[in-house]
Amino acid sequence: MAGQHAFFSANICLSMFLFVMLPVLGHGLGTDQASSLMALRQSKMESRGMTADEKWTEMSVNGSEKIASDLGNMKYDMIKGGLPGQPLGVKFKQYAGYVNVDEKKGRSLFYYFAEAAEDPSSKPLILWLNGGPGCSSLGMGAMAELGPFGVNPDGKTLYSRKFAWNKGVGFSYSNTTSDYELSGDRRTAEDAYTFLINWFKRFPHYRTRDFYITGESYAGYYIPELADVIVNRNKKAHSSSRIQLKGIMIGNGIMNDDTDNKGIIDFLWSHALISDETYQGLTGKCKPGSSRCGSLDVDEIGAIDFYNIYAPLCSSSFRLSNKTRKEIGYDPCESEYVYSYLNLPQVQKALHANRTKLSHKWELCSVVINSWKDSPSTMFPIYRRLMASGLRILLYSGDVDAVVSVTGTRYSIASLNLKVIKPWRPWMDKTDEVAGYQVVYDGLTFATVRGAGHQVPQFQPRRAFILLKMFLADHF
């Protein structure tokens, strides 16, 4: 383990930007990643019947090369004076604004970008995407998980995040009303690719940087789909316009409907959250006459956080002091603070975002399930193409997440029938504790993060940061 310890203590700072690549462009009704994902799962089970991979291959390889023009300028996107309420002494630059991805329809994606805290001219570039579908990479990823700042309970001031990934999304829009009914995986990947091409025009000095895509939840579909587009478009692109994609890193991401869903049931039962009778009913082994045969009964489980089955719930009586929050690194009410902060007029002005109205506020997630198009049933064909291309792939799972469980991800990886290169073994954090477990396959690496829920950087920030450094250094 000597090599690992030496690496963990290395001074690696990162460049990062976060943006709404989601074609969920309005503000909609508020929800969360778990609710959005579970609603989409239910919708897909009720109306199956897509041959997504053949259509996806045609789109990603032969899709339109026409890129919408974008007249933005990085100097206008700079957040001058910093974000309202940010701590004193911040020296890294921050940018935010819109990048046009469809000139005709006036569709633009919002981004937030934080340069590395030290020596930004030599650091790789990282894109972070949240899932849902329809949830904000700014509100969740940047503000609640891994961005440079978190929001204090007053909803007006910020604190410096100790394990920020440079040491979002909810403001994107379209001028075409029908666009809000056309959200889906295929257009998401196309918009994201167009965004990147235009973003690099605006920030040309980042064009040659090593580029990585990271994220969680439904981004388990977004990220491979976007990577697939980039890999195929790079084959035809001039060297000056190729995106230097080196790897993808996905946390608690969906992969394959059948194995993901089986994993949820087995996880709930193995963690003593459902009865034997319910488990037998869900797995088709129900005894005749049992009163609990049938669908999952939420009342049987009770009020728990499905993101992290052992975490406290946010309530009016649960409030942590700033000292305790810093010590444990997690506050179950933080999304409430983020909601308040991102609805402040002065914050929206500083981010160069369209201002929301009192009757139509910014929300962490938008309800888009009924209008979400072309969500496939599996990522297996795309993963096989990406592995064949030599792209570096890390899949990681917080091991107490019931939404996209570690059990389901293990079932999915097993279904790929990959050769084991380095067998299952623990990996350590800086305190010499077991931080999780890892196994290296021919084509991808899988790692667990002990004690982490669905949003690994939020529940285990130190371990998530160490895992990121291991991934960038290919240290598995």
C-alpha positions as CSV (number, residue, x, y, z in Angstrom):
1,M,0.0,0.0,0.0
2,A,3.0,2.3,0.1
3,G,2.4,3.5,-3.5
4,Q,-1.2,4.4,-2.6
5,H,-0.2,6.4,0.4
6,A,2.3,8.3,-1.6
7,F,-0.2,9.1,-4.2
8,F,-2.9,10.1,-1.8
9,S,-0.6,12.8,-0.3
10,A,0.2,14.2,-3.7
11,N,-0.9,17.8,-4.3
12,I,-3.3,17.2,-7.2
13,C,-5.8,20.1,-8.0
14,L,-8.3,19.9,-10.7
15,S,-10.1,22.0,-13.2
16,M,-13.8,21.4,-13.3
17,F,-17.0,22.7,-14.9
18,L,-20.6,21.8,-14.2
19,F,-23.5,22.5,-16.5
20,V,-27.0,21.7,-17.5
21,M,-26.6,19.2,-20.3
22,L,-30.1,18.0,-19.6
23,P,-32.7,19.0,-22.2
24,V,-35.0,19.6,-19.2
25,L,-35.1,23.3,-19.9
26,G,-37.8,24.8,-17.7
27,H,-38.3,25.0,-14.0
28,G,-41.2,22.6,-13.6
29,L,-42.3,21.0,-10.3
30,G,-39.7,20.3,-7.7
31,T,-38.6,16.7,-7.0
32,D,-35.3,14.9,-6.4
33,Q,-33.0,12.4,-8.2
34,A,-34.5,9.4,-6.5
35,S,-38.1,10.3,-7.3
36,S,-37.3,11.2,-10.9
37,L,-35.4,8.0,-11.5
38,M,-38.0,5.8,-9.9
39,A,-40.8,7.5,-11.8
40,L,-38.9,6.9,-15.1
41,R,-38.4,3.3,-14.2
42,Q,-42.1,2.8,-13.6
43,S,-42.9,4.6,-16.9
44,K,-40.5,2.4,-18.8
45,M,-41.9,-0.8,-17.3
46,E,-45.4,0.3,-18.4
47,S,-44.5,1.1,-22.0
48,R,-41.6,-0.9,-23.3
49,G,-40.9,-1.4,-26.9
50,M,-37.8,0.4,-28.2
51,T,-34.9,-0.7,-30.3
52,A,-32.7,2.1,-29.0
53,D,-29.2,0.8,-29.7
54,E,-29.5,0.5,-33.4
55,K,-31.0,4.0,-33.6
56,W,-28.4,5.3,-31.2
57,T,-25.5,3.9,-33.2
58,E,-26.8,5.5,-36.4
59,M,-27.1,8.9,-34.6
60,S,-23.8,8.8,-32.8
61,V,-21.8,7.8,-35.8
62,N,-23.7,9.5,-38.6
63,G,-25.4,12.3,-36.8
64,S,-25.5,15.8,-38.1
65,E,-22.1,17.6,-37.9
66,K,-23.7,21.1,-38.1
67,I,-22.9,22.9,-34.9
68,A,-25.0,25.9,-33.9
69,S,-23.0,29.1,-33.8
70,D,-22.4,30.7,-30.4
71,L,-21.4,34.3,-29.9
72,G,-20.4,34.1,-26.2
73,N,-17.2,35.4,-24.8
74,M,-15.4,34.1,-21.7
75,K,-14.7,37.5,-20.4
76,Y,-18.4,38.3,-20.2
77,D,-19.0,35.0,-18.4
78,M,-16.5,35.7,-15.6
79,I,-18.2,36.0,-12.2
80,K,-16.6,39.3,-11.2
81,G,-16.2,39.7,-7.5
82,G,-17.2,36.1,-6.8
83,L,-20.5,34.6,-5.8
84,P,-22.6,36.4,-3.2
85,G,-21.7,35.3,0.3
86,Q,-18.6,33.3,-0.7
87,P,-15.7,33.1,1.9
88,L,-12.9,35.6,1.8
89,G,-9.6,34.8,0.1
90,V,-10.9,32.9,-2.9
91,K,-8.4,33.4,-5.8
92,F,-9.5,30.9,-8.5
93,K,-11.6,32.2,-11.3
94,Q,-15.3,31.3,-11.8
95,Y,-17.4,31.5,-14.9
96,A,-21.1,31.0,-15.6
97,G,-23.4,31.6,-18.5
98,Y,-25.3,30.2,-21.5
99,V,-24.0,28.3,-24.5
100,N,-26.2,28.1,-27.6
101,V,-26.9,24.6,-28.9
102,D,-29.8,25.2,-31.3
103,E,-29.8,28.5,-33.1
104,K,-33.2,28.0,-34.8
105,K,-35.1,27.1,-31.7
106,G,-33.1,29.3,-29.4
107,R,-32.1,26.4,-27.1
108,S,-29.2,27.2,-24.7
109,L,-27.5,25.3,-21.9
110,F,-26.3,26.9,-18.7
111,Y,-22.9,26.1,-17.2
112,Y,-20.9,26.9,-14.1
113,F,-17.1,26.5,-14.3
114,A,-14.5,26.8,-11.5
115,E,-10.8,26.8,-12.4
116,A,-8.3,24.8,-10.3
117,A,-7.4,26.4,-7.1
118,E,-3.7,26.0,-7.9
119,D,-1.8,26.2,-11.2
120,P,-4.9,25.9,-13.5
121,S,-2.8,26.0,-16.7
122,S,-1.6,22.4,-16.2
123,K,-4.7,20.6,-14.8
124,P,-7.2,18.3,-16.6
125,L,-10.7,19.3,-17.3
126,I,-13.6,17.5,-15.7
127,L,-17.3,17.7,-16.5
128,W,-19.8,16.6,-13.8
129,L,-23.4,15.6,-14.6
130,N,-26.2,14.8,-12.3
131,G,-29.1,12.5,-13.2
132,G,-32.8,12.4,-12.6
133,P,-33.5,12.8,-15.5
134,G,-34.0,16.5,-15.0
135,C,-31.9,17.3,-12.0
136,S,-29.5,20.1,-11.6
137,S,-25.7,19.6,-11.8
138,L,-25.4,23.1,-10.4
139,G,-27.8,22.7,-7.5
140,M,-26.9,19.2,-6.5
141,G,-23.4,18.5,-7.9
142,A,-21.7,21.9,-7.4
143,M,-23.5,23.2,-4.4
144,A,-24.3,20.0,-2.4
145,E,-21.6,17.5,-3.4
146,L,-18.2,18.5,-4.9
147,G,-18.1,22.1,-6.0
148,P,-15.8,24.7,-4.4
149,F,-18.6,26.0,-2.1
150,G,-21.5,24.6,0.0
151,V,-24.4,26.7,1.3
152,N,-24.8,27.6,4.9
153,P,-28.2,27.1,6.8
154,D,-29.0,30.8,6.4
155,G,-29.4,30.1,2.6
156,K,-27.4,33.3,1.9
157,T,-23.8,32.6,2.6
158,L,-21.3,29.9,1.4
159,Y,-18.5,27.9,3.0
160,S,-15.4,26.4,1.4
161,R,-15.7,22.7,0.7
162,K,-12.7,20.9,2.1
163,F,-12.7,18.2,-0.6
164,A,-13.9,20.3,-3.5
165,W,-13.0,18.8,-6.9
166,N,-11.2,21.9,-8.1
167,K,-8.9,21.8,-5.0
168,G,-25.2,23.4,-12.9
169,V,-28.0,23.0,-14.7
170,G,-31.3,24.3,-13.6
171,F,-31.2,27.6,-15.6
172,S,-31.1,26.3,-19.1
173,Y,-33.9,27.3,-21.4
174,S,-35.4,27.2,-24.9
175,N,-37.4,29.8,-26.8
176,T,-39.4,27.0,-28.5
177,T,-42.3,25.7,-26.3
178,S,-42.4,22.3,-28.1
179,D,-38.8,21.7,-27.0
180,Y,-40.0,21.0,-23.5
181,E,-41.9,18.0,-24.8
182,L,-38.9,16.5,-26.7
183,S,-36.5,15.8,-23.9
184,G,-34.6,12.5,-24.2
185,D,-31.3,10.7,-24.3
186,R,-30.5,11.2,-27.9
187,R,-31.1,15.0,-27.9
188,T,-29.3,15.3,-24.6
189,A,-26.1,13.7,-26.0
190,E,-26.4,15.9,-29.2
191,D,-26.9,19.1,-27.1
192,A,-24.0,18.2,-24.8
193,Y,-21.7,17.5,-27.7
194,T,-22.6,20.8,-29.3
195,F,-22.2,22.5,-26.0
196,L,-18.7,21.2,-25.6
197,I,-17.6,22.2,-29.1
198,N,-19.0,25.8,-28.6
199,W,-17.6,25.9,-25.0
200,F,-14.1,25.1,-26.3
201,K,-14.5,27.9,-28.8
202,R,-15.2,30.2,-25.9
203,F,-12.3,28.8,-23.8
204,P,-9.8,27.8,-26.5
205,H,-6.9,27.4,-24.1
206,Y,-8.7,24.3,-22.6
207,R,-9.1,22.6,-26.0
208,T,-6.0,20.4,-25.7
209,R,-6.5,19.5,-22.0
210,D,-7.1,15.9,-21.0
211,F,-10.9,15.7,-20.6
212,Y,-12.9,13.5,-18.3
213,I,-16.7,13.1,-17.8
214,T,-18.0,12.2,-14.4
215,G,-21.4,12.0,-12.8
216,E,-24.0,9.9,-11.0
217,S,-27.5,8.3,-11.2
218,Y,-29.2,8.7,-14.5
219,A,-25.9,10.1,-15.8
220,G,-25.1,6.3,-16.0
221,Y,-26.9,6.7,-19.3
222,Y,-26.0,10.3,-20.2
223,I,-22.2,9.8,-19.8
224,P,-21.7,6.6,-22.0
225,E,-24.0,8.1,-24.6
226,L,-22.1,11.4,-24.7
227,A,-18.8,9.6,-24.7
228,D,-20.0,7.4,-27.6
229,V,-20.8,10.5,-29.6
230,I,-17.4,12.1,-28.8
231,V,-15.4,9.0,-29.7
232,N,-17.2,8.6,-33.1
233,R,-17.2,12.3,-34.0
234,N,-13.5,12.5,-33.1
235,K,-12.8,9.9,-35.9
236,K,-14.1,12.3,-38.5
237,A,-13.2,15.6,-36.9
238,H,-10.1,17.7,-37.8
239,S,-7.4,17.4,-35.1
240,S,-8.0,21.0,-34.0
241,S,-11.7,20.2,-33.1
242,R,-11.3,16.8,-31.4
243,I,-12.2,16.6,-27.8
244,Q,-9.4,15.0,-25.8
245,L,-11.6,12.5,-23.9
246,K,-9.6,10.2,-21.8
247,G,-12.1,8.6,-19.5
248,I,-15.5,8.4,-17.8
249,M,-16.2,8.0,-14.1
250,I,-19.8,7.1,-13.0
251,G,-21.2,6.8,-9.5
252,N,-24.2,4.7,-8.6
253,G,-25.3,4.9,-12.3
254,I,-28.0,2.9,-14.0
255,M,-26.7,0.4,-16.6
256,N,-29.3,-2.1,-17.5
257,D,-32.9,-2.2,-16.5
258,D,-33.3,-5.9,-15.7
259,T,-30.2,-6.3,-13.6
260,D,-30.6,-2.8,-12.0
261,N,-34.2,-3.7,-10.9
262,K,-33.2,-7.1,-9.6
263,G,-30.4,-5.5,-7.6
264,I,-32.9,-3.1,-5.9
265,I,-35.0,-5.9,-4.6
266,D,-32.1,-8.0,-3.4
267,F,-30.5,-5.0,-1.8
268,L,-33.7,-4.1,0.1
269,W,-34.1,-7.7,1.4
270,S,-30.5,-8.3,2.2
271,H,-30.4,-5.0,4.2
272,A,-33.5,-6.0,6.2
273,L,-35.8,-3.4,4.8
274,I,-38.5,-5.7,3.4
275,S,-40.1,-8.9,4.7
276,D,-39.4,-12.4,3.4
277,E,-43.0,-12.5,2.1
278,T,-42.6,-9.3,0.2
279,Y,-39.3,-10.4,-1.2
280,Q,-40.8,-13.8,-2.3
281,G,-43.7,-11.9,-4.0
282,L,-41.3,-9.6,-5.9
283,T,-39.1,-12.5,-7.0
284,G,-42.0,-14.7,-8.1
285,K,-41.5,-17.2,-5.2
286,C,-44.6,-16.2,-3.2
287,K,-46.4,-18.8,-1.2
288,P,-50.1,-19.0,-2.0
289,G,-52.3,-17.1,0.5
290,S,-49.6,-14.8,1.8
291,S,-50.9,-11.3,2.6
292,R,-47.7,-9.6,1.4
293,C,-47.4,-11.0,-2.1
294,G,-47.4,-8.3,-4.8
295,S,-45.8,-5.0,-5.3
296,L,-43.4,-3.2,-3.0
297,D,-45.1,-1.5,0.0
298,V,-43.4,1.7,0.9
299,D,-45.3,1.7,4.3
300,E,-43.5,-1.6,5.1
301,I,-40.2,0.1,4.8
302,G,-41.1,3.3,6.6
303,A,-39.6,6.8,6.4
304,I,-36.0,6.4,5.5
305,D,-33.7,8.1,3.0
306,F,-33.4,5.8,0.0
307,Y,-30.3,7.7,-1.0
308,N,-28.6,6.5,2.1
309,I,-30.5,4.0,4.2
310,Y,-28.6,4.9,7.4
311,A,-28.6,8.7,7.1
312,P,-30.8,11.0,9.2
313,L,-33.8,12.6,7.6
314,C,-34.2,16.4,7.3
315,S,-36.9,17.7,9.6
316,S,-37.8,20.9,11.3
317,S,-36.3,19.5,14.5
318,F,-33.1,18.4,12.8
319,R,-30.6,21.2,12.5
320,L,-26.8,20.9,12.8
321,S,-24.4,23.5,14.0
322,N,-21.8,24.7,11.5
323,K,-19.1,23.0,13.6
324,T,-21.0,19.6,13.5
325,R,-21.7,20.0,9.8
326,K,-18.0,20.5,9.0
327,E,-17.0,17.5,11.2
328,I,-19.4,15.0,9.7
329,G,-19.3,16.5,6.2
330,Y,-23.1,16.0,5.6
331,D,-26.3,17.8,6.4
332,P,-29.5,16.2,5.3
333,C,-31.2,19.6,4.9
334,E,-28.5,21.1,2.6
335,S,-30.7,20.9,-0.5
336,E,-33.1,23.3,1.3
337,Y,-30.2,25.8,1.8
338,V,-29.2,25.4,-1.9
339,Y,-32.8,26.1,-3.0
340,S,-32.9,29.3,-1.0
341,Y,-29.5,30.4,-2.2
342,L,-30.1,29.8,-5.9
343,N,-33.4,31.7,-5.8
344,L,-31.8,34.8,-4.5
345,P,-31.9,37.6,-7.2
346,Q,-28.3,38.6,-6.5
347,V,-27.1,35.0,-7.0
348,Q,-28.9,34.6,-10.3
349,K,-27.4,37.9,-11.4
350,A,-23.9,36.9,-10.4
351,L,-24.3,33.6,-12.3
352,H,-25.5,35.5,-15.4
353,A,-28.7,33.3,-15.3
354,N,-32.2,34.2,-16.4
355,R,-34.0,35.5,-13.4
356,T,-36.8,33.4,-12.0
357,K,-40.2,34.9,-10.9
358,L,-41.8,34.5,-7.5
359,S,-44.4,32.2,-9.0
360,H,-41.9,30.2,-11.0
361,K,-38.8,29.5,-8.9
362,W,-35.7,27.5,-9.6
363,E,-36.1,23.9,-8.5
364,L,-33.5,21.2,-7.9
365,C,-35.3,18.9,-10.4
366,S,-38.0,19.2,-13.0
367,V,-40.8,16.7,-13.6
368,V,-40.2,15.5,-17.2
369,I,-41.0,11.8,-17.1
370,N,-44.1,11.9,-19.3
371,S,-42.2,13.8,-22.0
372,W,-38.9,12.0,-21.8
373,K,-38.1,10.2,-25.1
374,D,-35.9,7.3,-26.1
375,S,-34.6,6.1,-22.8
376,P,-33.0,2.7,-23.6
377,S,-33.2,-0.4,-21.6
378,T,-29.5,-1.0,-21.5
379,M,-26.0,0.6,-21.9
380,F,-24.3,-2.7,-22.6
381,P,-23.7,-2.2,-26.4
382,I,-22.3,1.3,-25.8
383,Y,-20.1,0.1,-23.0
384,R,-18.7,-2.6,-25.3
385,R,-17.9,0.0,-27.9
386,L,-16.3,2.3,-25.4
387,M,-14.2,-0.5,-23.9
388,A,-13.0,-1.5,-27.4
389,S,-12.0,2.2,-28.0
390,G,-9.6,2.0,-25.1
391,L,-11.4,4.7,-23.1
392,R,-10.7,4.5,-19.3
393,I,-13.8,3.6,-17.4
394,L,-14.4,3.6,-13.6
395,L,-17.8,2.6,-12.2
396,Y,-18.2,3.2,-8.4
397,S,-21.0,2.6,-5.9
398,G,-21.8,4.0,-2.5
399,D,-22.7,0.8,-0.7
400,V,-25.7,2.1,1.3
401,D,-27.7,3.5,-1.7
402,A,-31.1,1.8,-2.3
403,V,-31.9,3.8,-5.4
404,V,-29.2,2.4,-7.7
405,S,-27.7,-0.2,-5.5
406,V,-24.3,-1.7,-5.5
407,T,-26.0,-5.0,-5.8
408,G,-27.6,-4.0,-9.1
409,T,-24.3,-2.6,-10.5
410,R,-22.5,-5.8,-9.6
411,Y,-25.2,-7.8,-11.4
412,S,-24.9,-5.6,-14.5
413,I,-21.1,-5.9,-14.6
414,A,-21.3,-9.6,-14.2
415,S,-23.7,-9.7,-17.2
416,L,-20.9,-8.2,-19.4
417,N,-18.8,-11.3,-18.8
418,L,-15.5,-9.5,-18.5
419,K,-12.2,-11.0,-17.6
420,V,-10.9,-10.2,-14.1
421,I,-7.4,-8.6,-14.3
422,K,-7.0,-7.8,-10.6
423,P,-9.4,-9.5,-8.2
424,W,-11.6,-8.0,-5.5
425,R,-9.5,-6.3,-2.7
426,P,-9.8,-3.4,-0.3
427,W,-8.6,0.1,-1.1
428,M,-7.6,2.5,1.7
429,D,-8.2,6.1,2.6
430,K,-5.7,8.5,4.1
431,T,-6.6,7.4,7.6
432,D,-5.6,3.8,6.8
433,E,-9.2,2.7,7.0
434,V,-10.8,0.5,4.4
435,A,-12.5,3.0,2.2
436,G,-14.1,0.4,-0.1
437,Y,-13.3,-2.4,-2.4
438,Q,-12.2,-2.6,-6.0
439,V,-11.8,-5.1,-8.8
440,V,-10.2,-4.4,-12.2
441,Y,-11.7,-6.0,-15.3
442,D,-10.5,-6.1,-18.9
443,G,-12.2,-2.9,-20.0
444,L,-13.3,-1.2,-16.8
445,T,-12.7,-0.9,-13.1
446,F,-15.4,-1.2,-10.4
447,A,-15.0,0.3,-6.9
448,T,-17.3,0.5,-3.9
449,V,-17.2,3.4,-1.4
450,R,-17.9,2.2,2.2
451,G,-20.6,4.1,4.0
452,A,-21.6,6.3,1.0
453,G,-25.0,6.7,-0.3
454,H,-26.3,7.7,-3.8
455,Q,-24.4,11.0,-3.9
456,V,-20.9,9.6,-2.9
457,P,-19.1,13.0,-2.8
458,Q,-21.8,14.3,-0.4
459,F,-21.8,11.4,2.0
460,Q,-18.1,10.5,1.9
461,P,-16.3,13.6,0.5
462,R,-12.7,12.5,1.5
463,R,-13.1,9.0,0.0
464,A,-14.8,10.4,-3.2
465,F,-11.8,12.8,-3.7
466,I,-9.3,10.0,-3.2
467,L,-11.1,7.9,-5.7
468,L,-11.1,10.7,-8.2
469,K,-7.3,11.1,-7.8
470,M,-6.8,7.3,-8.2
471,F,-8.9,7.4,-11.4
472,L,-7.0,10.4,-12.9
473,A,-3.6,8.7,-12.2
474,D,-4.9,5.3,-13.4
475,H,-3.9,4.0,-10.0
476,F,-5.9,0.8,-9.6
